[in-house]
Structures are given as structure tokens and as C-alpha cells.
């Protein structure tokens, strides 16, 4: 069954489409070729015209006994222009802010999170 209910994310995409075209447009989502990936790490890079986002997973490498090592296994690269990158940054900021409003602040310092878990 397909859920045709509009979500806030769909509304945001609709607003972006209107901004890009300068007029109200009908937006139809086609998710038939969509892939889903998990990432717990990312890396950014850029040129004068584009932003590159690499997504992947940090994997501890247990074979290195003398010095701890983490391997960043890159699974996906997204390349976008700076306008789309700015819209993404604004949208992610709103999503995180709503989450923190509902569940509390996300502590970025892992040592403080460990102390809070005890």
C-alpha cells in the first residue's frame, strides 16, 4: 500500500521545487529506484562549483595492536551544487532542532554521553 499523505519533508521538497522554478508546481515522487544506506560517518570536500559528501561507516581495525585504528569505509558519494547543499544544511538543521525539542539536546561530546549513561 502506498501512503499518499504529505509529510513535512515532502512539503520542503515542494517549496524547493517552487523556488527553483519560480512558480507553484505539482511534485510527484518516484521512489522505485531508491537505495537505502546507513552511515555513521561522513567526509566533505568541495570545488568552486560543487560540494562532495562521502558517507560510510567507521569500522575499528582490531589487527592494529600497537596503535588503535579506525577504517572509514566509504559507501556512497553525493555531489551537489552549493545551492542544494545550503538547502540540505538548512533542512538538516530544522530536523535536528525538532528532534531535540521533542527528546532533548544531543550531546556531541562522547565523554559526557558516557557519564550520562551510567
C-alpha positions in Angstrom: 0.0 0.0 0.0 1.3 3.4 -0.9 0.9 6.2 1.7 -0.1 9.4 -0.2 -0.1 11.6 2.9 2.2 14.6 2.6 5.0 14.8 5.2 6.9 17.9 6.3 9.8 16.6 4.2 7.6 16.4 1.2 6.4 20.0 1.9 10.1 21.1 2.0 10.7 19.4 -1.4 7.6 21.1 -2.8 8.9 24.5 -1.6 12.4 23.8 -3.1 10.8 23.0 -6.4 8.8 26.2 -6.3 11.9 28.2 -5.5 13.8 26.6 -8.4 11.1 27.2 -11.0 9.7 30.5 -9.6 6.2 29.1 -9.7 4.0 26.6 -7.9 4.5 23.1 -9.4 3.0 19.8 -8.8 5.6 17.4 -7.4 5.4 13.6 -7.9 7.8 11.4 -6.1 9.2 8.3 -7.8 10.9 6.0 -5.3 11.2 2.9 -7.5 15.0 3.1 -7.9 15.7 4.4 -4.4 18.5 2.8 -2.4 18.9 2.9 1.3 22.3 3.1 3.1 23.4 3.5 6.6 26.2 5.9 7.6 27.8 6.8 10.9 30.5 8.9 9.4 30.9 11.4 6.6 33.6 13.5 4.9 33.1 16.7 2.9 35.1 18.2 0.1 34.4 20.9 -2.4 35.4 22.7 -5.6 34.4 26.2 -6.7 31.2 24.8 -8.1 30.3 21.6 -6.2 30.2 20.0 -2.8 31.1 16.4 -2.4 29.7 14.4 0.5 31.2 10.9 1.2 29.1 8.7 3.5 30.2 5.5 5.1 30.9 3.5 8.3 33.7 3.8 10.8 35.0 0.3 11.4 37.5 -0.5 14.2 40.5 -2.3 12.9 41.4 -4.9 15.6 44.6 -6.1 13.8 46.5 -3.0 14.8 47.5 -3.8 18.4 50.2 -1.0 18.9 48.1 1.9 17.7 44.2 2.0 17.6 42.9 2.5 14.0 39.5 3.1 12.5 38.9 2.4 8.9 36.4 4.7 7.2 34.6 2.5 4.6 33.1 4.9 2.1 29.9 3.5 0.6 28.3 6.5 -1.1 29.3 9.8 -2.6 26.8 12.6 -3.3 27.9 15.6 -5.4 25.7 18.7 -5.4 25.8 22.3 -6.2 26.2 24.8 -3.3 22.5 25.9 -3.6 21.3 22.4 -3.0 23.9 22.0 -0.3 22.7 25.1 1.5 19.1 23.8 1.3 20.2 20.5 2.7 22.1 22.2 5.6 19.0 24.2 6.5 16.7 21.2 6.3 19.0 19.1 8.5 19.2 21.9 11.0 15.4 22.0 11.2 15.1 18.3 11.6 17.7 18.1 14.4 16.1 21.1 16.2 12.7 19.4 16.1 14.2 16.2 17.4 16.0 18.0 20.2 12.8 19.9 21.1 11.0 16.5 21.5 13.7 14.3 23.0 16.3 16.7 24.5 19.7 18.0 23.4 22.0 15.7 21.5 25.3 15.8 23.4 28.2 15.8 20.9 31.0 15.1 23.5 31.2 11.4 23.8 32.8 11.5 27.2 29.8 13.4 28.6 27.4 10.9 27.0 29.2 8.1 28.7 28.9 9.8 32.0 25.2 10.4 31.4 24.6 6.7 30.6 25.8 5.5 34.0 
